[in-house]
Structures are given as C-alpha cells and as structure tokens.
Amino acid sequence: MQQILGPFGDRIYALMRIVVGFLFLCHGAQKLFGVLGGVQGSGAAAEFGTLIWVAGVIEFFGGALVALGLLTGWAAFLCSGQMAVAYFMAHQPHALLPIQNKGELAALYAWVFLFIAARGAGPWSLDALRRGPGGSGL
C-alpha cells in the first residue's frame, strides 16, 4: 500500500487536516449558532460566556483555522487541549476507557489535533502560501 499511496501522502494528509478541521467547526457551529442540531440536540445555542460557549468558540474558529491551514500548529494545539479537557471533565469520570464512557470522539480529536500541531499544515494551506515559493504550497 505504501508504494501505491506513498507518493500522495502529503496530499492525503492535507485532505485529512481539512476534513478534521471542518468537522470540528461543525461542532462549534452547533454550540454557537444552534444549527446542525444545536447544543446537545436541542436546536438551541449555548449561552454567552458559559463553558460550553467557550468550547464552541474554540471548536468553530479553531476548526476553521485548521481546515484553512492558517496558524495551524497553534490552532491544532489549542483544539487538542480543549478535547483533552473535555474528555477528562465530561467522559472519564463515568468509566475508565473511552469505549465505556462515550469519549472516543473526544480522545480521537485530541490525538489527531496533537498530530496536526506537530506536523504542521502541509500542502494546500494558507500557511504554505505564507511561506512562499520555497514552502510546500499549493
């Protein structure tokens, strides 16, 4: 498989970053704007200044930055931290393992965002465009 997909690794990584950022942005949109099911499926938006509202801001704007590949390392690191906090606050107290406490998505997001923070934006990103012709751009 490495021989077949290996040459496309950078592009596949960029697509993963874009998709993960967009999906995270959708979670933030639920919380901030009450769309896509709203807060916990109620169709309502989170109240300004609450912890869930702050989470929505990080998810919406952090997801957008990661998807666009702008300030990617910082945005992904913040999103990773938010998901780790969410996991330990909302899921871990209910059971030890993510499969038991319904925290798989939070744990997965935390690790994927940490990977993105370490790897950077890659190609097809505004960060690559900012680096100029010598960078790994579009």
N, C-alpha and C positions, 0 to 999 in steps of 0.2 A: 504494500500500500504506500510505503514511503517513496518508492520510485515513481508512483503514479501521482500522488498528491503533493509530494515534497516540493516540487517546483512552484506550487501555488500556495505554499504555507503562509507567506506574508499577506496575500490577498484573503485567504480564509480567516486568518487572524483579524484582519481589518473588518471583515463581514461579521465575525463574532462580536467584536467590540461595538459595532454599530447596532446590531440586534440586541445585545445585552443592555446597552445604554437606552435604546428605545423602549424596551420592556420595562426598565426601571422608571423611566419617565412616565409611563402609563400608570404605574403605582402611585407616583406623586400626583398625577392629574386626578386620580380618584380622590385622594385626600384633600387637595387644594380646591378643586372645582366641582366635586360631586359627580363627575362624569364616569362612565365605564363601570357603573355600579356604586360609585361613591364610597364613603367610609364604611367598611365592613358590610357592604352590600345594601346599605340603606338609601343610597342615592343622595345623601347629604354630604356637604363639605365639612372638613374639620374646622373647629372654632379657632380663630386667630390667636396665636400665641401659645396654644397648647402643645404638649409634647408631640402629638400626632400631626399637628400643623407643621412643626419644625421638621419632622421626618418627611412630610410631604414636600417641603421646600428643598431639602437635600435630595430627595428622590427625583423631583421634577427637574431642577436645574442641574444637579449632578449627572443625572441620566442624559440630559441634553448635551452637556459638555463632553461626556464620554462618547456619545454617539457621533458628535461632530468632530471629535478628536481635538478639542481645544482645552489647553491646560489639563490634559488627560491624566497625567500622573497624580496631580493634586486632587482632582475631582474623584478619580477612582479610589484613591486612598481614603478620602472622606466618606465616600459611599461604602467602602469596605468596613470602616469603623462603625458607621451607623448600623450596618447589618449585623455586625458582631454584638453591638449593644442591644439591638432588637432581639437577637437570639437569646442572649443571657437574661434579658428582662422579661420577655414575653413567652419564651418557649422552654428554656432549660429548667425553670422551676417545676414544670409539670412532669418531667421524666428525664432520664439521663441521656438517651440517644435521640438524635433528630427524627428518626423514623417513628419514635414513640411520642414525641412532643409536638409533632407537626411543624418542626423547624427546618425541614430540609431546604426549602427555598431560601430562607434567611442565611443558612450556613453556606449554601452553594453560591449565593450572591457575594457573601463576604470573601470567599476564597477566589472567585473569578475576578472580582474587583481588585483584590490584592495582587493577583497575577497581572492584570492590566496596568496597575500602578507601577509594578516592577519592570514590565516590558515596554511601556510607553505606547504612544498612539499608533505607531506603524504607518503603513501607507494609507492613502485615501483619507487623510486627516488634515484639519486646519493647522495642527502643529507641524506637520510635514511641509505644508505650504509656507509657513512662517520661517522654517529653516532655510528655505530657498532651494535653488537647483542642486546643490550638493547633498541635500537631505533626501530621505526616502519618501518622495512625494507621490502625487497622483501620476 
